[in-house]
Amino acid sequence: MELPRFPLALFLFELILSFMSSLQEIKEERLRKRDMLVAAGMEPYAAKTEKTHDIKTVLTDFDALSGDEVELCIAGRIMSLRRHGGSAFADIFDGTGKIQVFLSRDAIGKKLFDLLSDAIDPGDFIEVKGVPFLTKRGAEAIAVSDWRVLTKALNAIPAEHFGIKDEDERYRKRYLDLVLSPEQREIFEKKAQFWEVTRQFMKGHGFLEVETPTLEITTGGAEARPFATHHNDFDIDVYLRISVGELWQKRLMAAGYPKTFEIGRVYRNEGTSPEHLQEFTNMEFYWAYANYENGMELVKDLYRTVAKEVFGTTTFTTRGHTFDLSDEWVLIDYVEEIKKQTSIDILTASKTEMEAKLQELGVKYEGSNKERLTDTLWKFCRKNIAGPAFLVNHPVLVAPLAKKQAGKETVEMFQPIIAGSEVGRGYSELNDPVDQEGRFLAQQKLIEAGDEEAMMPDFEFVEMLEYGMPPTCGFGFGERLFAFLMDKPLRETQLFPLMRPKN
């Protein structure tokens, strides 16, 4: 093949122009076909359908429906269309299933058959009436007696066999990705089941589902950089929440509710990775008169229940780790595990020693305060743990809201660990107002020193604690757990992840 004599950039530019011209020609052709439908007296964008059955029901009850020879009506998108002289076969998909329909000139009449041949394309939505029958090859199908267009598509959808290969394009055109990929559809059906099983588990254990604010004056319950906006009516700056109402649900414990939970969206203005996004769903529960040990038992039961009911198994292989949630969950000591893997005792080591160790390990880190250095050392160590396990005995400085263990500089906190990462966090909640105020003041110093992820103090919350909050266990986990069990990047398990605008 002779290479073009002009520069590659110009060649690519002309190739793109040719492609865009081809797309425009397809659109103009389909507009012409739309006008053809109008001229034939058929509305190309119908307001309703006479559908009597979804395709899943037809396939499930096929023997009974075909035996009765009752005419039914289905509607859906044409995924493929094949014409052979005076007959045509089309595959119709309605979101519940796909079925073949058979149209013949003799059965529907020359006018309707010719209109179908001349004006209908794959991607169009149609309604067909007919009776179920088995083809010569034993395939379930519908012999059509009448049809009507519901929506004329002006752009051609990709062929099912090829789908959309470009990842960026798949996310931008998720509506096509889901039409073309049963595997992608299954992810989101499982995700809906994941949260429904979680919801029913919590309700079954006596927890009340609540709703707490998503706009906050101070972001409480986690350490993360928030999204900020302005409330025009009050003329104040507010933040999108970074936890599912932790400080609000604790107020409900003081109000006398013994068990509450919430499933909702949270927002963190942080980096993107296979395990991190800026917007995602979390669940948090709060349980009065319980501690972190009670919480661990409940969480273990919750995770096993979700695994069995959603995935049909407790054994998973994720990110190079294999684990079984039905196994014994070992307890891993935060301080001792870091010491074992790095020889650093985070309770006594200086910042200089911790920085030197991170440099020796080749680990990048941000910030030079001891809290950030400690957290970075732990993140290096966790990747070697398959789980299932509970991480316990965290140092106070990484858990500003957790109750201290008596006489120690560690807290009553637990985190489920699978596949080298935390997939949840819980603790015996700090209910000492004096201790809580002191920890908030320490976080305030971190903020003033430039730490954008330090926790914002909430002194109205401290005032609530002064009125008294019972001993409480709190716990939260997010859709990262679902992504891990699916062995998919977090972005792949979101229907519409945030995308940069096209230039």
SVG drawing of the C-alpha trace seen along z (x, -y; Angstrom):
<svg xmlns="http://www.w3.org/2000/svg" viewBox="-56 -36 72 63">
<polyline fill="none" stroke="black" stroke-width="0.4" points="0.0,0.0 1.4,-3.4 1.7,-5.7 0.3,-9.2 2.8,-11.8 1.4,-14.5 2.1,-14.7 0.5,-12.2 -1.5,-14.9 -3.2,-16.0 -3.9,-12.4 -5.6,-11.8 -7.5,-15.0 -8.9,-14.0 -9.7,-10.6 -11.7,-12.2 -13.5,-14.5 -14.4,-11.5 -15.7,-9.6 -17.8,-12.6 -19.1,-13.0 -20.1,-9.4 -22.0,-9.8 -23.8,-12.9 -24.8,-10.9 -26.3,-8.1 -28.2,-10.7 -29.6,-12.4 -30.6,-9.0 -32.5,-8.2 -34.2,-11.6 -35.4,-10.8 -36.8,-7.5 -38.4,-9.3 -40.2,-11.5 -41.2,-8.4 -42.9,-7.0 -44.8,-10.3 -45.9,-10.2 -47.3,-6.7 -49.3,-8.0 -47.1,-6.4 -46.0,-8.7 -42.2,-8.2 -42.2,-9.2 -45.2,-7.5 -46.5,-8.6 -47.6,-5.2 -47.7,-1.5 -50.3,1.3 -47.7,3.7 -49.3,6.7 -46.2,8.6 -42.5,8.0 -40.1,10.3 -38.9,12.0 -42.5,13.1 -43.0,14.4 -39.9,16.5 -40.7,17.8 -44.3,18.7 -43.5,19.6 -45.1,23.1 -48.4,21.9 -48.6,18.8 -47.7,20.7 -50.2,23.5 -53.0,21.0 -52.1,19.2 -53.2,16.0 -52.0,12.8 -49.8,10.7 -48.0,7.4 -44.4,6.7 -42.2,3.6 -38.5,3.0 -35.4,1.9 -34.4,3.7 -30.9,5.1 -30.6,6.8 -32.7,6.9 -32.4,9.5 -34.4,9.4 -34.9,12.3 -37.2,11.6 -40.8,11.5 -39.8,12.1 -37.7,10.6 -36.3,11.5 -35.6,9.1 -34.2,9.4 -36.1,7.3 -34.7,6.3 -36.9,4.6 -34.5,4.5 -36.0,7.7 -34.9,10.1 -34.4,10.5 -36.6,12.5 -36.7,13.1 -39.7,11.9 -40.7,13.1 -42.4,10.8 -43.7,11.9 -45.3,9.9 -48.2,12.4 -49.0,11.9 -48.7,8.2 -49.5,7.0 -47.4,5.5 -47.7,1.9 -46.5,2.5 -43.8,4.9 -42.4,2.5 -42.5,-0.3 -40.5,1.9 -38.0,2.7 -37.6,-0.9 -37.9,-2.9 -36.8,-0.7 -33.3,-0.2 -31.5,1.6 -31.7,-0.7 -35.3,-1.7 -38.0,-0.9 -41.0,0.9 -44.2,2.6 -45.2,5.9 -48.4,8.0 -48.4,11.7 -48.4,15.3 -45.5,17.2 -44.1,20.1 -40.9,22.3 -38.7,21.8 -37.4,24.8 -34.3,24.6 -36.3,24.7 -35.8,21.0 -38.6,19.1 -40.0,16.5 -43.2,14.4 -45.0,14.6 -46.0,10.9 -49.4,9.9 -48.9,6.2 -46.2,3.7 -45.8,0.0 -42.8,-2.2 -42.4,-3.7 -39.1,-5.7 -37.0,-6.3 -33.3,-6.3 -31.3,-8.9 -27.9,-7.5 -26.8,-3.9 -25.9,-1.9 -22.7,0.2 -23.1,3.9 -23.7,6.1 -20.8,8.3 -18.3,5.5 -19.8,3.2 -17.9,0.1 -14.2,0.8 -13.0,-2.6 -13.3,-3.0 -13.8,-6.7 -16.6,-6.3 -18.2,-3.5 -18.5,-5.7 -19.8,-8.7 -22.4,-6.6 -23.3,-4.2 -26.8,-4.0 -25.3,-2.2 -22.8,-0.2 -25.6,1.2 -27.7,2.1 -24.8,3.9 -23.2,5.6 -25.2,8.1 -22.2,8.3 -22.4,4.6 -26.1,4.8 -25.5,7.6 -23.1,5.5 -25.7,2.9 -28.5,5.4 -26.2,7.0 -25.3,3.6 -29.0,2.8 -29.4,6.2 -26.2,5.5 -27.7,2.4 -31.2,4.0 -29.8,7.0 -27.9,4.5 -31.0,2.5 -33.1,5.6 -30.3,7.0 -30.2,3.7 -34.0,3.5 -34.1,7.2 -31.7,6.4 -33.9,3.6 -32.2,0.6 -34.3,-2.4 -33.5,-3.9 -33.0,-7.7 -32.0,-10.6 -29.5,-13.2 -28.2,-16.4 -26.0,-16.3 -25.2,-20.0 -23.2,-20.8 -21.5,-23.8 -18.7,-21.6 -17.9,-18.2 -17.8,-15.5 -17.2,-11.8 -14.1,-11.4 -10.9,-12.9 -11.2,-14.1 -11.0,-17.3 -14.7,-18.4 -16.5,-20.1 -17.5,-23.6 -20.4,-25.7 -22.4,-28.8 -25.9,-28.9 -27.3,-32.1 -30.3,-32.4 -28.3,-32.2 -25.2,-33.8 -22.9,-31.2 -20.4,-28.7 -21.5,-25.0 -19.9,-21.7 -21.1,-18.5 -21.0,-15.8 -18.0,-13.4 -19.7,-10.8 -23.3,-9.4 -24.3,-11.7 -22.0,-10.3 -22.3,-13.3 -26.0,-13.6 -26.8,-9.9 -24.9,-10.2 -27.2,-13.0 -30.0,-10.5 -28.4,-8.2 -28.6,-11.1 -32.2,-11.6 -33.1,-8.0 -33.1,-6.1 -31.3,-2.8 -30.4,-1.8 -30.2,-3.9 -28.7,-3.5 -28.5,-5.4 -27.6,-4.6 -26.6,-7.6 -24.2,-9.5 -21.0,-11.1 -18.6,-13.5 -14.8,-13.8 -12.7,-16.2 -9.8,-13.8 -7.9,-11.9 -9.2,-9.2 -7.9,-5.6 -9.3,-2.0 -10.5,-2.3 -11.3,-6.0 -13.8,-8.3 -15.2,-11.7 -18.9,-10.6 -20.1,-7.3 -22.6,-5.5 -21.9,-4.6 -23.9,-2.9 -23.4,-3.9 -25.1,-2.5 -25.1,-3.5 -26.0,-1.2 -26.5,-2.4 -25.3,-0.4 -23.0,1.6 -19.2,1.4 -16.7,2.2 -16.6,5.9 -20.4,6.1 -20.0,4.2 -17.4,6.7 -19.8,9.6 -22.6,7.8 -20.4,6.7 -19.0,10.2 -22.6,11.5 -23.6,8.7 -20.7,9.2 -21.3,13.0 -25.0,12.5 -24.4,10.0 -21.9,12.4 -24.2,15.4 -27.4,13.6 -25.9,11.4 -23.0,13.5 -24.0,17.0 -20.6,17.6 -18.3,16.5 -15.1,17.2 -13.6,14.5 -10.4,13.7 -9.8,10.0 -6.7,8.0 -4.5,11.0 -5.8,12.2 -8.1,15.1 -10.2,15.1 -13.3,16.7 -15.6,14.6 -16.8,17.8 -13.3,18.3 -12.2,17.1 -11.6,13.4 -8.2,12.9 -7.4,9.8 -4.5,7.7 -2.9,5.2 -2.3,1.9 0.9,1.0 2.3,4.5 1.6,5.2 3.5,2.0 6.4,2.9 6.4,6.5 6.6,5.3 8.7,2.1 10.5,2.3 8.9,-1.0 7.1,-1.5 4.7,-4.3 3.9,-5.0 7.6,-5.9 9.2,-6.7 10.0,-10.3 8.7,-12.0 12.3,-11.9 12.5,-8.1 9.1,-7.6 10.0,-9.7 13.3,-7.9 11.6,-4.5 9.1,-5.6 11.9,-6.9 13.7,-3.5 10.5,-1.7 10.1,-3.9 6.7,-5.1 5.5,-8.5 3.8,-10.5 2.1,-13.9 2.4,-16.0 4.9,-15.7 2.7,-15.5 2.8,-12.3 -0.8,-11.4 -0.2,-11.4 3.1,-9.5 1.5,-6.9 -1.4,-6.4 1.0,-6.1 3.1,-3.4 -0.1,-1.4 -1.3,-1.7 2.1,-0.2 1.5,2.7 -2.1,3.5 -1.6,4.5 0.0,7.8 -3.1,8.9 -5.6,11.1 -8.1,11.3 -10.7,11.7 -9.4,9.8 -10.2,7.0 -7.6,4.3 -7.7,3.2 -5.8,1.2 -5.3,-2.0 -3.4,-4.8 -5.4,-7.8 -4.1,-10.2 -5.7,-8.4 -9.1,-8.1 -10.4,-11.5 -13.9,-10.2 -13.1,-6.8 -13.0,-5.9 -9.6,-5.3 -8.7,-1.9 -8.2,-2.2 -4.6,-3.4 -3.4,-3.2 -2.7,-5.5 -4.9,-3.2 -8.6,-3.2 -11.5,-0.7 -11.7,-0.7 -12.0,2.0 -11.7,2.1 -12.6,5.1 -9.6,6.0 -9.9,8.0 -7.7,8.1 -5.1,5.7 -7.5,2.9 -9.9,1.6 -13.6,2.1 -15.2,0.4 -14.6,-1.4 -16.2,-1.2 -15.5,-2.0 -16.7,-2.5 -17.8,-6.1 -16.1,-8.7 -18.8,-10.1 -16.5,-12.0 -17.1,-15.7 -13.8,-16.9 -11.8,-14.4 -13.7,-15.1 -13.1,-18.8 -9.4,-18.3 -9.2,-16.1 -11.1,-18.6 -8.7,-21.3 -5.8,-19.1 -7.5,-18.6 -8.0,-22.4 -4.2,-22.8 -3.6,-20.4 -6.0,-22.4 -4.2,-25.7 -0.9,-24.0 -2.2,-23.3 -3.7,-19.7 -6.7,-19.9 -7.9,-16.4 -7.9,-17.0 -11.4,-16.7 -13.3,-20.0 -14.2,-20.6 -17.9,-20.7 -18.4,-22.3 -22.1,-22.0 -21.5,-18.2 -19.4,-18.6 -22.3,-20.5 -24.6,-17.5 -22.1,-15.2 -22.2,-17.4 -25.9,-16.5 -24.9,-12.9 -24.7,-10.2 -24.9,-6.5 -22.1,-4.0 -22.4,-3.5 -20.9,-1.5 -20.8,-3.1 -19.7,-1.6 -19.7,-2.5 -18.7,-1.0 -19.1,-2.0 -19.5,-0.6 -15.8,0.1 -16.8,3.4 -19.1,4.2 -16.3,3.3 -13.9,5.6 -16.4,8.5 -16.9,8.0 -13.1,7.6 -13.7,4.4 -12.3,0.9 -14.7,-1.3 -15.3,-3.5 -16.6,-0.4 -19.3,0.2 -20.8,-3.3 -23.5,-3.9 -22.4,-7.4 -18.9,-8.2 -17.9,-11.9 -16.1,-12.7 -14.1,-15.6 -16.1,-17.6 -15.0,-16.9 -13.1,-19.8"/>
</svg>
